[in-house]
Amino acid sequence: MKKIKDYISLLRIHQWVKNTFIFLPAFFGFQITDADVSRQLIFCFFAFSFLASSIYIFNDMLDVESDKLHKTKRNRPLASGAVSKVEGIILMIAVCTLSILIFIFFIPKASVWFFAGVYFVQNILYTIILKHISLIDVVLISLGFVLRIIIGGAASGTILSHWIILMTFVLALFLALAKRRDDVSSYMQTGVKARKNIQGYNLIFLDVSITIMATVVIICYIMYCTSEEVVSRLHPFVYFTSLFVILGVLRYLQLTFVWLISGNPTMVLLKNRFLQVVLLLWILSFAALIYFKDFFSQLFL
């Protein structure tokens, strides 16, 4: 049982929450309630998640020595010795093969395969060398989220708005920069470099960059909500949902600057009740406005 838990930990299943971005194009495109579309997206979610897990294992295998020096990463299965490298290789091949089989047999769309392949190659290159180059590392992380959106759009047959791509990129960049701030803070406290690219960052640069990106996220979302395209296609009151976006961004800034816990955005979301409530309210308010458009139009107009 302990071994199974170690294997699951190696897959980093908690990171799969990032892959829910695959569902966003269908959600905003009024297709999420279509049974065929939802089924395709569920298969796509698991295929992509297994693919991502194979890359996580590959990354842990390359970083095993540096992870042993990190305050939290030393507890990872490979770094702690709970799982051997041979077991890691076998598990990596198994989940990668499973991902390919799901893509081939359940998602027969060449465009989805292509962009999944782009994601795989990008992240292999990122793991091997590009993550060691400051700025390039955070940009590639952000592009990874954009690829999730594109894959979700291709799988559901949804035409993507430039707004959703732009907002996904700047939001992911905001979170990636906050993560790097945690790395720099850890280095200043322990003297141990978690990454080679740390020398390309310092707290002043990251604080300014994070603040800029937070501002861009909020402005971009408000512009999206008040654009003629969105007002006519969705609902004139969509801008009400910006309240939750602003609150969510402010909360994350508080976690980053006050409580210094932005090192793992996924775990922050999974553990912070405030952010979870804000995200849920955003989803519910957005869904109510676009899926019950007529009701709210009669109620307020």
C-alpha positions in Angstrom: 0.0 0.0 0.0 2.9 2.4 0.8 4.4 1.6 -2.6 1.2 2.5 -4.4 1.0 5.8 -2.6 4.6 6.5 -3.7 3.7 5.7 -7.3 0.6 8.0 -7.1 2.8 10.7 -5.5 5.3 10.3 -8.4 2.5 10.9 -10.9 1.7 14.2 -9.1 -2.1 13.7 -9.6 -2.8 16.8 -7.5 -1.2 18.7 -10.5 -4.0 17.4 -12.7 -6.1 20.3 -11.5 -4.2 22.5 -14.0 -5.6 20.4 -16.8 -9.2 21.5 -16.1 -8.2 24.4 -18.4 -9.1 22.0 -21.2 -12.8 22.4 -20.3 -12.8 26.2 -20.4 -13.3 26.7 -24.2 -16.5 24.5 -24.1 -17.6 26.3 -20.9 -17.4 29.7 -22.5 -18.7 28.4 -25.8 -21.9 27.1 -24.4 -21.0 23.5 -25.2 -20.1 22.0 -21.9 -23.7 20.7 -21.5 -23.4 18.7 -24.7 -23.0 15.0 -23.8 -20.7 14.2 -26.8 -18.5 17.2 -26.2 -18.2 16.5 -22.5 -17.3 12.9 -23.1 -14.6 13.9 -25.6 -13.2 16.4 -23.1 -13.2 13.9 -20.2 -11.1 11.5 -22.4 -8.9 14.4 -23.4 -8.4 15.4 -19.8 -7.2 11.9 -18.7 -5.1 11.4 -21.8 -3.4 14.8 -21.3 -3.0 14.2 -17.6 -1.2 10.9 -18.1 1.0 12.6 -20.6 1.8 15.3 -18.2 2.5 12.8 -15.4 5.1 11.1 -17.6 6.9 14.4 -18.0 6.7 15.0 -14.2 8.5 11.6 -13.7 11.1 12.5 -16.3 11.7 15.8 -14.6 12.1 14.2 -11.2 14.6 11.7 -12.6 16.8 14.5 -13.9 16.4 16.6 -10.8 16.8 13.9 -8.2 20.2 15.1 -6.9 19.1 18.8 -6.6 15.8 17.8 -5.1 17.6 16.1 -2.2 18.9 19.5 -1.2 15.5 21.2 -1.3 13.4 21.7 1.9 10.3 20.0 0.5 11.3 18.4 -2.8 13.6 16.0 -0.8 10.4 14.2 0.2 9.5 13.3 -3.4 9.5 9.5 -4.1 12.7 9.5 -6.3 14.6 12.0 -4.2 13.8 10.2 -0.9 14.6 6.7 -2.4 11.0 5.4 -1.9 10.9 4.7 -5.6 13.9 3.5 -7.6 14.9 5.0 -11.0 14.1 1.7 -12.7 10.6 1.8 -11.2 10.3 5.4 -12.3 11.2 4.6 -15.9 8.7 1.7 -16.0 5.9 3.9 -14.6 6.9 6.8 -17.0 6.6 4.5 -20.0 3.4 3.0 -18.8 1.5 6.2 -18.3 2.9 7.7 -21.5 1.7 4.6 -23.5 -1.7 4.8 -21.8 -2.0 8.5 -22.8 -1.2 7.7 -26.4 -3.7 4.9 -26.5 -6.5 7.1 -25.2 -5.7 9.8 -27.7 -5.7 7.4 -30.6 -8.8 5.4 -29.7 -11.0 7.9 -28.1 -10.0 11.3 -29.5 -9.6 10.8 -33.2 -8.6 14.4 -34.0 -5.2 15.1 -35.6 -5.2 18.7 -34.3 -5.5 17.4 -30.7 -2.6 15.0 -31.3 -0.5 17.7 -32.8 -0.9 20.2 -30.0 -0.4 17.4 -27.4 2.8 16.5 -29.2 3.9 20.2 -29.1 3.2 20.3 -25.4 5.2 17.1 -24.9 8.2 18.2 -26.9 8.1 21.7 -25.3 8.2 20.2 -21.8 10.9 17.7 -22.5 13.1 20.6 -23.8 12.0 22.6 -20.8 13.0 19.8 -18.4 16.3 19.2 -20.0 17.6 22.8 -20.5 15.1 25.6 -21.0 13.9 25.7 -17.3 17.5 26.9 -16.5 17.1 30.1 -18.5 15.4 32.9 -16.5 12.3 34.4 -18.1 12.2 31.7 -20.7 11.2 29.3 -18.0 8.1 31.2 -16.8 7.1 32.0 -20.4 7.1 28.3 -21.3 5.1 27.5 -18.2 2.5 30.0 -19.3 2.5 28.7 -22.9 1.8 25.3 -21.4 -1.5 26.6 -20.1 -2.3 28.2 -23.5 -1.7 24.8 -25.1 -4.2 23.3 -22.7 -6.8 25.8 -23.8 -6.0 25.2 -27.5 -6.3 21.4 -27.0 -9.6 21.8 -25.2 -10.8 24.0 -28.1 -9.7 21.4 -30.7 -11.3 18.5 -28.8 -14.6 20.3 -28.4 -14.6 22.0 -31.8 -14.8 25.4 -30.1 -13.4 28.5 -31.9 -11.2 30.3 -29.4 -11.5 33.9 -28.7 -8.2 36.0 -28.5 -9.4 37.0 -25.0 -9.3 33.5 -23.5 -5.8 32.9 -24.9 -4.5 36.3 -23.7 -6.0 36.0 -20.2 -4.8 32.4 -19.8 -1.2 33.5 -20.7 -1.0 36.5 -18.3 -2.7 34.6 -15.5 -0.3 31.7 -15.8 2.7 34.1 -16.0 1.5 35.8 -12.8 1.4 32.5 -11.0 4.7 31.4 -12.4 6.5 34.6 -11.3 5.0 34.1 -7.8 6.4 30.6 -7.7 9.8 31.9 -8.7 9.6 34.5 -5.9 9.2 31.6 -3.4 12.3 29.9 -4.9 14.3 33.1 -4.5 13.1 33.5 -0.9 14.1 29.9 -0.1 17.5 30.5 -1.6 18.0 33.6 0.5 17.1 31.7 3.7 19.0 28.4 3.0 21.7 29.4 0.5 20.7 26.3 -1.6 19.7 27.0 -5.2 16.6 25.0 -6.1 17.2 26.0 -9.8 20.1 27.3 -11.8 18.1 30.2 -13.1 17.7 31.7 -9.7 20.6 34.0 -10.4 18.5 35.7 -13.1 15.9 36.8 -10.5 15.8 38.8 -7.3 13.0 39.9 -5.0 12.8 43.5 -6.4 12.4 42.3 -10.0 9.9 39.6 -9.1 7.8 41.9 -6.9 7.5 44.5 -9.7 6.8 41.8 -12.3 4.2 40.1 -10.2 2.5 43.4 -9.5 2.5 44.3 -13.2 1.0 40.9 -14.2 -1.6 41.1 -11.5 -2.7 44.5 -12.9 -2.7 43.2 -16.4 -4.8 40.2 -15.4 -7.5 42.4 -13.8 -7.5 45.0 -16.6 -7.6 42.3 -19.3 -10.5 40.6 -17.6 -12.5 43.8 -17.3 -11.8 44.7 -20.9 -13.0 41.2 -21.8 -16.2 41.5 -19.8 -17.1 44.9 -21.3 -16.1 44.2 -24.9 -18.8 44.4 -27.5 -18.2 40.8 -28.5 -18.8 39.5 -25.0 -21.7 41.8 -24.2 -23.6 40.7 -27.3 -22.7 37.0 -27.2 -22.9 36.3 -23.5 -24.6 38.9 -21.2 -24.3 42.6 -20.5 -23.8 41.9 -16.8 -20.8 39.6 -17.2 -18.7 42.4 -15.8 -20.2 41.6 -12.4 -17.9 38.5 -12.3 -14.8 40.8 -12.3 -15.5 41.2 -8.6 -14.4 37.6 -7.9 -11.4 37.9 -10.3 -10.2 41.0 -8.5 -10.7 39.4 -5.1 -8.9 36.2 -6.2 -5.9 38.2 -7.5 -5.7 40.2 -4.3 -5.9 37.1 -2.2 -3.0 35.5 -4.1 -0.9 38.6 -3.8 -1.6 38.4 0.0 -0.5 34.8 0.0 2.6 35.7 -2.0 3.8 38.8 -0.2 2.4 38.5 3.4 2.4 34.7 4.1 5.0 33.7 1.6 3.3 30.5 0.4 3.2 30.8 -3.4 5.8 28.1 -4.1 3.2 25.6 -5.3 0.1 27.3 -7.0 -1.7 24.0 -7.3 -1.4 23.1 -3.6 -2.3 26.7 -2.7 -5.6 26.3 -4.6 -6.3 22.9 -3.2 -5.7 24.0 0.4 -6.8 27.6 0.6 -10.6 27.8 1.3 -10.8 31.5 0.5 -9.5 31.0 -3.0 -11.7 27.9 -3.5 -14.8 29.9 -2.5 -13.9 32.8 -4.7 -13.3 30.5 -7.6 -16.6 28.6 -7.0 -18.5 31.9 -6.9 -16.9 33.1 -10.1 -17.8 29.8 -11.9 -21.4 29.9 -10.6 -21.9 33.6 -11.3 -20.5 33.2 -14.8 -22.5 30.1 -15.5 -25.7 31.7 -14.2 -25.3 34.7 -16.5 -24.5 32.9 -19.7 -26.6 29.8 -19.3 -29.6 31.6 -17.8 -29.2 34.7 -19.9 -32.9 35.3 -20.6 -33.9 35.0 -16.9 -31.3 37.6 -15.8 -32.2 39.8 -18.8 -35.8 40.0 -17.6 -34.8 40.4 -14.0 -32.5 43.4 -14.5 -33.3 45.0 -17.8 
